[in-house]
Structures are given as C-alpha cells and as structure tokens.
Amino acid sequence: MKNDILNKRRISADLCSCVDEDKKSLHMEFKIPGVKKKDIHLKMNNDSFSLRAEKDDVEYVSTGNFCCPVEIKTSEADYENGLLLINIPLVNPWDNAYDVPIH
C-alpha cells in the first residue's frame, strides 16, 4: 500500500438522493466540506457510482448503486461551498421497448 493512503482518514461522504417529482431525474447531493473541485473524483457506470474527494489528511468516499436505470452520459455535476450536486437523467423505460408484431 502507498504511504499516503495510510496517512489519510477515510470518511463517508454524506449523501442525500431522490427522484424528482416528474420521475425524470435522480438528484444526488454529497457534503464534502473544504474539498477543492480539482480533488473530486466521480465515476459512474450505468448502474453504480464511486466518489473520492481528498482534503489534507481526509479522504471522503462513497460508492453505491442507482435505484433506477440512468443515462450517465448526460449527467451534470456542480460543486460549490462543500456541496456536490449531481443531476442524472433517468432512462425512459419505453425508449428501447420492443414493438411486438401482432399476427
């Protein structure tokens, strides 16, 4: 293991998430106070996310799965005053629906 990893305390980033009223977007809010934007590392797959944000001797971390199918390539994230706001569009379940031929 790297020495710098051993010297950092890992703390869970506080997360609040919800689906909007129209059920078109998943909103996620992470509290990561004192972190600089350049030190935030957010990765997403179609079904999960991983967050790592470093500040001095602290590393905020969080991983999880999405509640619903999401469209990660059109996601948006903003960071201000220690709050990372992420908006992830939900996949319309009818977008790839199969049109069944009727005989």
C-alpha positions as CSV (number, residue, x, y, z in Angstrom):
1,M,0.0,0.0,0.0
2,K,1.1,3.5,-0.6
3,N,2.2,5.5,2.4
4,D,-0.1,8.5,1.6
5,I,-3.2,6.2,1.7
6,L,-2.2,5.0,5.2
7,N,-1.9,8.6,6.4
8,K,-5.4,9.7,5.4
9,R,-8.6,9.1,7.3
10,R,-11.4,7.8,5.2
11,I,-14.8,9.4,6.0
12,S,-18.1,8.6,4.3
13,A,-19.4,11.5,2.3
14,D,-22.9,12.5,3.4
15,L,-25.3,11.7,0.7
16,C,-28.9,12.7,0.1
17,S,-30.6,11.4,-3.1
18,C,-34.1,11.5,-4.5
19,V,-36.0,11.1,-7.8
20,D,-37.7,14.3,-8.9
21,E,-41.5,14.7,-8.9
22,D,-41.7,14.1,-12.6
23,K,-39.7,10.9,-12.3
24,K,-37.3,12.1,-15.0
25,S,-34.1,12.7,-12.9
26,L,-32.2,11.3,-10.0
27,H,-30.7,14.1,-7.8
28,M,-27.7,13.4,-5.6
29,E,-26.1,15.8,-3.1
30,F,-22.8,15.0,-1.4
31,K,-21.5,17.0,1.6
32,I,-17.7,17.2,1.2
33,P,-16.7,20.3,3.1
34,G,-13.3,22.0,2.4
35,V,-12.5,19.9,-0.7
36,K,-11.2,21.7,-3.8
37,K,-13.0,20.9,-7.1
38,K,-9.8,19.6,-8.6
39,D,-9.6,17.0,-5.8
40,I,-13.0,15.4,-6.5
41,H,-13.1,12.2,-8.5
42,L,-16.5,10.9,-9.5
43,K,-17.0,7.9,-11.7
44,M,-20.3,6.4,-12.9
45,N,-21.4,3.2,-14.6
46,N,-24.9,2.6,-15.9
47,D,-25.8,1.0,-12.5
48,S,-23.3,2.4,-9.9
49,F,-21.1,5.3,-8.8
50,S,-17.9,5.9,-6.9
51,L,-16.8,9.1,-5.3
52,R,-13.4,10.0,-3.8
53,A,-12.6,13.5,-2.6
54,E,-9.4,14.4,-0.8
55,K,-8.7,17.2,1.6
56,D,-5.5,17.4,3.7
57,D,-5.4,14.2,5.8
58,V,-9.0,13.3,5.0
59,E,-10.5,11.3,2.1
60,Y,-14.2,11.4,1.6
61,V,-15.5,8.2,-0.1
62,S,-18.8,6.8,-1.2
63,T,-19.9,4.1,-3.6
64,G,-23.4,2.8,-4.4
65,N,-25.9,1.6,-6.9
66,F,-28.6,3.6,-8.6
67,C,-32.2,3.0,-7.7
68,C,-33.3,3.1,-11.3
69,P,-31.8,2.9,-14.8
70,V,-30.0,6.1,-15.6
71,E,-28.4,8.0,-18.5
72,I,-24.9,8.7,-17.3
73,K,-23.5,10.4,-20.4
74,T,-25.9,13.4,-20.0
75,S,-25.4,13.8,-16.2
76,E,-24.3,17.1,-14.8
77,A,-22.5,18.0,-11.6
78,D,-21.8,21.3,-9.9
79,Y,-19.7,21.9,-6.8
80,E,-20.0,25.0,-4.5
81,N,-19.4,25.6,-0.9
82,G,-18.7,22.0,0.1
83,L,-21.8,20.6,-1.7
84,L,-21.5,18.4,-4.8
85,L,-24.8,18.5,-6.7
86,I,-25.4,15.8,-9.4
87,N,-28.4,15.5,-11.7
88,I,-28.7,12.2,-13.6
89,P,-31.5,11.7,-16.1
90,L,-33.5,8.6,-15.7
91,V,-33.8,6.3,-18.7
92,N,-37.3,6.2,-20.1
93,P,-38.3,2.5,-19.8
94,W,-40.1,2.8,-23.2
95,D,-37.0,4.0,-25.1
96,N,-35.8,0.6,-26.0
97,A,-39.1,-1.3,-25.8
98,Y,-39.7,-4.0,-28.3
99,D,-42.6,-3.4,-30.6
100,V,-44.3,-6.8,-30.7
101,P,-45.8,-7.8,-34.1
102,I,-49.3,-8.9,-33.9
103,H,-50.4,-11.6,-36.4
